[in-house]
Structure formats: structure tokens, C-alpha cells
Amino acid sequence: MATRIRATTLQVAPAPTLVAPGTRSSDVTRDVCSPLERRPGRMWWIGLLIAGSALLVGVACVAYQIKVGIGTWGLDRTVGWGFDITNFVFWVGIGHAGTLISAVLLLFRQKWRTSINRSAEAMTIFAVICAGLFPVIHMGRPWLAYWVFPYPNGRGPLWVNFRSALLWDVFAIGTYFTISLLFWYIGLIPDLATVRDRARGWRRKLYGWLSLGWTGSARSWSRYEVACALLAALATPLVVSVHSVVSSDFATSVIPGWHANVFPPYFVIGAVFSGFGMVLTLMLVARKVMGYERYITQRHILAMCKVLVFTGSIVGLAYATELFVAWYSGSAYEQFTFANRMRGPLGWGYGIMVGCNVVVPQLLWLSRVRNSLLAVFVISLLVNVGMWFERYVIIVGSLERDFLPSSWSSYVPTPIEFGTLLGSFGLFFTLFLLFCRFLPMISMFEVKTVLAPEHGAEHSREGRA
Amino acid sequence: MTRRQLVGYFEEDSQVVHALRICRERGLETLDVVSPFPLHGIDEALGLRRTRLPWLTLIGGSVGLALGMALQYWSSASDWPLNVGGKPFNSFPAFVPVAFELTILGAGLCTVFGLLARTGLHPWRRVGPERLRTSDDRIALVVARRDASHDPRELRQVLFECGAVEVVEEELP
């Protein structure tokens, strides 16, 4: 009781609601299903046209690169990883927020996740698809990509090297993709049944097939909830392991600027930070284009802004730790690397990275900024830019200046690499737009559970204000 | 013999929980509750046993861990030992990440396929058209109706008094 009184007296403005007050279960069904049942609007077609064109550019660039060879990229003997691995780390990172929202927040029983978890999880899957493409095309001979798996072969059999962090990646990303896909699909089943029950003809058949004959009986629900909790409990350590393993690609090497103990937590928190930036970008667009203002409310956006400020501050702490350790190590190579990172040829990239990741999110402390949708949207875009540059600065900046000045070089990405990066964005947004069109974008059954118990509470809160 | 059952449709989950208790008190056999979202506190009322799915998760995880460790040890230290940077053939700490991922993979696959198998979910399963609104906003309480033991009108009355908006009699072959 005491806390309740304090909450009211301290409340200056009424707390924004989770779902617009007065929304009923049947409204949720209608609002979420109707975009699937009518022809897509003009905005959707324009979006698909742009995303599809970008995807085609990417396909053309990758086809050319596979035909001609890795020489079409700007890599050389010093800088062996450039845009490709930067994009890989960037996209894997984007995926992490989806798992955080769908799994970690489920375990913590955060109700605000219900409206956005489906699309955040979809974002995870599409981002991991984009990420997985880069190491494969980087191989140069992608038709031999299956060599990364330990299978009995006619070469001895010669097994894969389980001591290599690059092989750990294969297992980490493979497991992450599989578990995320299953978790997402299991979450979709009850909603697919709802779509099925509203549909007729071939659509009823299709969604009936996809929903696996779900009826919603008490016994299925009780098993279903336990299974979801178990999957969430499995996905939580998994998501931490994935970016830790990705960071080991760098941390287990000897290159100054890569060889750092702080990398696993630094990469994981950076991943969550960049992922939340992307969730915010997508949600702000989706709620406008799909008309979901009722379900993705100010409260969701505020919650995500808080996560962004929090993780952004930890990212800042990680940058400071790196600098401190470089100075404190007493190693001339370490000290040079960081001096070079700040003032060397890629100093401008370091400026973008610190500006976008550490300074800009701090603006969200101001209530004027975090209540302005436009400002939040711009900040979320800048976070994405900043986090891409973080990976670029770490990867390319450290490689360009290694131990021997005679082997120093300058990496300049070619148009093919820019086209491939553009193509990965095209792939991501094409998949996301198709998802918006063919699957329920908001988890209906979960939103319905936050309607019922909060119904009265929301009204009384309105009354007090 | 045909089984007969009465299905009461409700709009509020609290009414269903109440109706379930009343039915149980009167000695009626409640068969199922069908709802568009998970309801809490009805598992006990329906007499459902807690699922043993977590055990399957544990088994899947253990198998994944054992297979992961065995594969790495056997291929790196036994089948074709290869000197990589002077590291020991059985480099156990380096095997932890892959073993961990395979643990999660095994546990996750067992959980998902265990759920599908135990709940009987598969693409060819047919769902009748009679309870369409239970995936939208209605909650159905299914009560068995044994011939002659209960007056159907009384049963309907009970359900309506608990707040049912509709009561339908179903016949199952």
C-alpha cells in the first residue's frame, strides 16, 4: 500500500499505458490479423521495392565476387578482414536484442515485452541470416562451406580444429539460429491458429498446416508455457555465449587492439545496445506504417530508451577500460594501437563511434528528447551507425597497423563491398516486410493476457491523473 | 456409443475459474477449458498433472553435452591427433564452447519436439470448425453430460448463472 501511495504522489504525468485503455481481446485479434487479410498498402509496396532493389544489388555483387574471386574486395595480406567480418559482427549483434526481449524479459516477467517480442525475435532470425552469409562468401569458395562441419570425409578423415574460435562460431551461430527459429515458431503457433480460424479457402488450409492443429486446450497451454520458459532459460545463456564466442575470434589472436580480456562482456553489451537501436528503429516505423500505435505505446518506447541509455553507458565504460588497460599495460604496441585508433588515419571513425554510442544516447536522459518520437528515431539510427563503426574501427584499424611498420597498409573498400553491405540491409528489410505481411506481427495471445488483469488498474490510473 | 458434452462459452477468465469450481462442487465432470490465451490457476482445478517436459530437456542437454565432448575428444586426441600450435591433443578448455553449444542445442530440440509430440501437434492434425471463437475472445468450458445422471437444463442453468454467454451441446462419435 505504501509503495502505491508513493507512486501516485511522485507521479507527475500519468504513466503511459501498455495497451491503449479499453482495448478488448476481439480488438486485438482484429487489429493484428487484418493487415494479413487485406491487400498491402502503398507504403508496404514502396518499402518492398526499395528493400528488394537493395537485395538485388547485393545479389549481383556477391555473384560477381564469387565468379571473379575475393580480389574484388579491398583486402590484402595485412588487412584480411574488412567489410565482410565487420558486417558479420554487426548483424550478429543486432540479433541479440531480440533474444533479450523474448527470453530474458520473459524470465524477468516484464510485461512490456508482449507487444514487441514477436517482431524483435523475427529481427533476430533475419539478422542472423544476414550475418551467416558473410563468413560463407568470405570463404571465396562457398560451395565448400560444408567443410566447416565435422563429418567423416575422404581426406583422412581430417577433422576440423576444435581449438579454433572460428569453429566455435560455427557451432555458436548454428545453435543460435536453430534455437531462435524454434522459439519464434513455437511462439507463433497459437496466433497462427487464430489466423486460421478467421480464414477461408486456401489460406485456412495453409495456416491450418502451419499452426499444427493447435486448439488452445488447457492441457496444451500448460505444457506450452513450461516449454516456453525452458526455451527462454536455454536462450539466455546462449545469447551471452554467442557474442562471447564472436569476440573470441579477436581476443584469442595476438593483434594489439584485439587481444583483450574485456572483449566478451564488451561485445555482448555492445550487441544488446545495437540490437535495441535496431528494435527501436523498426518499431517506430512499424507502428506508424502498420497503424499499431495502440499496441506499441509510449511506454514501450520509454522502456527501450532506458535500456539504450543503460547499455550505452556500459559501452562507454568498456571503451574507457580499453584505454586504461592499454596505458596501464606498459606495452608499447598496445599504447600505440590506441593512440593510433584515436588520432591515426581512422580517427574519424573512432570519433563517430564514441559520439554515436556514448554521447548521443545520453540525450535520452532528457524527458523532452525521449518523449519525442522523431528524436528517438534519429538516436536509434545513430546508434546503428555508431555500432557499425565500432566494429570497423576495431577490425580494420587494428589490422592496418600491426607489429611491423613494413607490413602496414591502408584498406579501401571497393564498390563491390559497399554493394554487398547494401544487399544485406536489403535482405533484412525484405524479410521483415514479408514477415509483416504474412505472419501476425504482434503476439496476440500474450497481449490478451496483459489486457485482462491490467484493465482495472489502467482505468484507476487514468482516474487518479 | 456417443459421448455428449456441454460447452459453455465465457468472455471473462475469472468467470471460467468460478464456473469450474462450481461444476466440481456439484460433482460434474469437467473435461477441458479451451482459451485464446493461457489461464492461470485452472490446471489444479482441472486436475492436470504437472508436465514432465523439464526432464526431457535435461536428458536432451545431457546427451548433447556427452556427444559434444566425445566427438571433440575422439576426433582431436584419438582418431587423428594433429599438432596445432603445440597445444595438447586433449585441449579440454578449448572444447568447452562447442560442448556448451551442443548442450543447448540438444536441450532445445528435445524441448520443442517433446512439446509437439506430447501435445500431438503436427501439420496434418485437423481442427473442427465448431469452436472458432476460442482462438479469438471466448473461453470454452467443456462439461461431460452423462445420460440420465444430470438434467441438461439444470446444467445449462448452472453455466449461465456463472456468466456463460452461450451454451452448446456437442455430440462426439
Interface residues (C-beta under 8 A of the other chain):
Chain A: R24 S25 S26 T29 P150 G156 P157 L158 W159 V160 N161 F162 R163 A165 L167 W168 F171 A172 G174 T175 T178 I179 L182 F183 I186 I189 P190 A193 T194 R196 D197 R198 G208 W209 L210 L212 G213 W214 T215 G216 S217 A218 R219 S220 W221 S222 R223 Y224 E225 V226 A227 L230 L231 L234 A235 P237 L238 S241 V245 S248 M444 F445 E446 K448 T449 A452
Chain B: E12 D13 D32 V33 V34 S35 P36 F37 P38 L39 I42 D43 L46 L48 R50 T51 L53 P54 T57 L71 Q72 S75 S76 D79 W80 L82 V84 G85 K87 S91 A94 F95 P97 V98 F100 E101 L102 I104 L105 A107 G108 L109 T111 V112 G114 L115 L116 R118 T119 G120 L121 H122 P123 W124 R125 R126 V127 R131 L132 R133 T134 S135 D136 D137
